[in-house]
Amino acid sequence: MALHWPKTPRQGHKGGSPFLAGLLILAALSTSASPPEANRTPSEPLAPGYRPLDYPVADPGSFTLSDLGPAADALLLESTGSKISLHALMRDKVTVISFIYASCGEVNGCPLATSVLHRTLAALKAYPETLAKVRLLTISFDPSHDTPKVMALYARPFTKEKPDWHFLTAPSAKSVKDLLAAYQQSITSEVNAQGKATGSISHVLKVVLVDDQLRIRNIYSPSVLHPDLLVADIRTLILANSAQPGNPSVIPPNPSPPKLRPGDDKSQYERSDYRTQSAALTQRTGAAQDLIGLGRQASLGLPKDPYEEESPLTQAKVTLGRKLFYDRRLSLNGTFSCAMCHIPEQGFTSQEQSTAIGIEGRTVRRNAPTLLNTGRLRRFFHDGREDRLENQVWGPFLAPNEMGNPAVGQVIEKIKKASDYQDLFEIAFGRGPSMDTIGEALAQYERTLIAGNSPFDQWYFGGQKTALSEDAQKGFVLFTGKARCSQCHSIDKSAALLTDQAFHNTGIGYRDSMGGEEKRTRVQLAPGVWTELDQTTIASVSEKKPADLGRYEITQNPEDRWKYRTPGLRNVALTAPYMHNGSLKTLEEVIQFYARGGIPNPGLDPSLQPISLSLFEVHSLAAFLKSLTSTGVTPLVEDAWAAPIGDPISVNQPDSR
Amino acid sequence: MKTNPFLVKGLRPLAKALSLAVLSGFGLLGALPLSADETCASPYMKKITGQEDFVYVWTLGVEGLGDGQDKLVTVDVNPKSKQFGKVIQSLSVGGRNEAHHSDFTDDRAFLWAGGLDTSKIFVFDVKTDPAKPKLVRTIEDFVAKSGGVVGPHTIYALPGRMIITGLSNNKDHGGRTALVEYTNEGEYIGTHWMPTDADLRGAIKTGQFADGYNYDVRALPRKNLLVTSSFTGWNNYMMDFGKLLTDADAMKHFGNTVVTWDLHTKAPKKVFDVPGAPLEIRCAWGESHNYCFTTTALTSQIWLIHEDDKGEWQAQSVANIGDPAKVPLPVDISISSDDQRLWVNTFSDGNTRLFDISNPQKPVQIYEKHIGAQVNMVSSSWDGKRLYYSSSLLANWDKKGADNEQYLKLFAWDGKELKQTFAIDFTAAKLGRPHQMRFGAHALYSNVAGKGHGAALAQNP
């Protein structure tokens, strides 16, 4: 249907040909879905709103619409001229709002919106109960031309059957400005080169869907504006309103992710037939536990708590320490907490990195030790430089390559300013946050990470003869006998930390400092896909590797070069990769390393001698090491997952809710 | 006062452009010669068709260089300007956030720029004075509000809101993550978690992998399609690259999936195996071209995500890029508006490569040029004749030493050869590492009708 209009100038507001042009277009649109040809260049495609959709729309009720914020109110004029507020029109209805100007002749513009709204109403006739709850609003953003009478004329072709469709305008240009800003409708009146208005208005077409609680639930631009989508969304909103409580349309997810390995487990990734076994982060939920009580239960085989008398565990201090432990705001830039390197389900260490990285990805030289049972140690860090738990925490807080805080006072200030810490220190300590109360709170939480009472403990200290498997028993014999592991990983009569807490040179550190570079490195690119990169390529993207001289850095005694603290072996099955630099990946690799006698070097610890171990003996030793895993780790992880994680909200108020 | 007549036959340029301005999701049918930087931007957004006036370069601060913080650098790129090829503004935002990608709201009034480390999103007003962007808001609650998503990467305009891909999470700094929506005003809307084995969220796992990782997102509104790819988590993207390559455990934590989604409901539909870290996604323009390309950074392949003749979406590898054994590391890509050409940059050799993709099932490399010791981003002008390149990939992945060239370079492309027009050394200028480039033009916000370069406003897929 070809339509022609005379080229008459726009003369004013009432009944002039420009908006008649619009009306005629709309009249044509209202009767058929294909718009007139005259208003469209041949190469310009039609908006999808005029055509059948190229895909099936999801069933109403099978999805939910997001809440996009409150729908603003405004004072408007009905086409009768009477005043009405937008909210009054929206209340108790699902509302579709389109913003137009009556003389718009762009077929893919305002006429599109009006056409789609008209056809949406037609489609909803098949659902009379739904239709009764729907209201359409077409609002002009050009009140200087689009008076109520103009809007009444505009409405005529669409309102013969008296649908619930209001055609509105605004009392003034100023009031419409505010309305448009509220609905993100930016419009510009076009001018010619001399600065005179041409009558056209440029705007980004958007149609807005509002629910009966005055919340915006969807926004449509021309590429998605279609009656089928609108109908599906409207019906979804109304179905949601009438949904019975306790009848969730979504099936609850599966039970909890694994607690003793990463949720992103990459076991077997080397193989081309690797299959993911990824856990869902939304399922990583826990429940607070009685940590102090749990600690008592899991202590079999552990020495006494050395801090018990001077700092008895209290619920308030432990809970406060736990909150601090998981608070990422306590780093310079809000990205790092203790838990980012000491991840609960990864043995309170990291099973995914050989050595850690701190803020801004700064390299940390050494592997993050586990915090399980750390409360029973007397030396902290791989070089043993701290001897008190509450002092140790300040290392990571202030290390430029860990949490990066520039000063003790800065950490204290952050805590003081955070409203979610208000009174917590006073309640726990009788005084506010300070270097020692922060340290003590964290130490108290760490002291509850007790993980003894392993099968080994039940067998060795608890006298339960069947608690340890035969393989593991054979491993124990080797561990304390031919393999000589217990010389450093000591077991005492009444307790076993499986560390002498002394310092030994195994050659790993020596090799890092004195060994040559690998000429080529085998690099994995994907499951079952490998390549080799030469030294030059890797060097081109590598920082200078930091030196690491171990205990020597603390004592300045050359005898201490490349000596590192013997780590405890409790829960060692949960704390891969191994050695101070994470260079050995599996327990078997570690056993083989020691069977070879470590790495020869002038300072090699005399207890490291080659040992002949059969494959079966290696297997037995590994079985013994695995028997050191406490049954008490799971509830600690369960509790950790329930701990609040502190994250920034704004720079001026470091609140986290 | 008489105004100009309202023409109905033969639309005036602005009116014509207006009608295009309200189009989305369509291929261009030849009326305007189009290709764009803007081929990577959202289909819901206004575009610049003529000469761009400015390039906004989201730049990473370098400790010890200048003020050491991230900044939005504005470069004048209009050849008619006296300041052509010069930095005309440098706006520092505070901190080193791992500045990475940026993009506009659908009305192009604001530029949102994200930090992969701090997860902050900086919102710049680029409409009031396109020559002088202003920082008007900093979104700092991304991690807290989203339920623990870290690392806003792609920021992509949907109608009235932004959809943002995360890269990581605040539980283990690994690669499992989500899509997050924010209103244009900067208010959190919702989180859509990537499908994992434990909760596929209704998606079909078509192969071996459902890692739950994310990277880029693109929409094809006419097919109700959203597509995402997968990279790696904070632990890896923040790590020194050399340290990462030699850490066998860390190298296992790369994405191997592409996911297709229902754009309307944001429900994931299918998870495809695309091994080796598929990164940037670019969807074709043509009305019947129902396909998108992505490239895998580690395995150096071009992959085609396409609708088959039964209407099902599929994924397949269609070409190698360079010699995959050497890990050339394809990074940014750019598709031409006529779907005939794909620019692919390879970080390791600093080269840009042009592929003939007229047969999408068989891309063929037809041109290659060395741009710098390292190269990452490429942004094409509307007409394809101007190509802007920037150097930085990630602060700790960029090359060290003499190879650590940090630049913005403009090349002219005549269909056969790239010839350099200008180069800015971002280190000598004490600015930092330049990353994402986005175009600005006065004409986008002008209300003057009709002619002049850049006067036409159009929305494109």
Interface residues (C-beta under 8 A of the other chain):
Chain A: H4 W5 K7 T8 P9 R10 P18 A21 A38 N39 R40 T41 S43 E44 P45 A47 P48 L53 D54 Y55 V57 A58 S62 F63 S66 D67 L68 G69 S103 G105 E106 V107 N108 G109 L112 Q184 S186 T188 S189 E190 V191 N192 A193 K196 A197 T198 G199 S200 S202 V204 L205 K206 V208 I216 I219 Y220 S221 P222 S223 V224 L229 A232 P253 N254 P257 P262 G263 D264 K266 Y269 D273 Y274 R275 T276 Q277 S278 A279 A280 L281 T282 Q283 R284 R328 N333 G334 T335 M340 I343 E345 Q346 Q351 E352 Q353 S354 T355 I357 I359 E360 G361 T363 T521 V523 Q524 L525 A526 P527 V529 T531 L533 T537 I538 A539 S540 V541 S542 E543 P577 G582 K585 I645 D647 P648 I649 S650 V651 S656 R657
Chain B: M1 K2 T3 N4 P5 F6 L7 V8 K9 G10 L11 R12 L14 A15 K16 L18 S19 L20 A21 V22 L23 S24 G25 F26 G27 L29 G30 A31 P43 Y44 K46 G95 R96 N97 E98 D106 D107 A109 D117 T118 S119 T138 E140 D141 V143 A144 G147 G148 V150 P159 G160 R161 N169 N170 K171 D172 H173 G174 G175 R176 A178 E181 T183 N184 E185 E187 I189 G190 W193 T196 D197 A198 D199 Q208 F209 A210 D211 G212 P221 R222 K223 N224 W234 N235 Y237 M238 M239 D240 F241 G242 K243 L245 T246 D247 A248 D249 A250 M251 K252 H253 F254 N256 D262 L263 H264 T265 K266 A267 P275 G276 E287 T296 L298 T299 P324 A325 K326 V327 S348 A395 N396 W397 D398 K399 K400 G401 D403 Y445 N447 V448 A449 G450 L457 Q459 P461
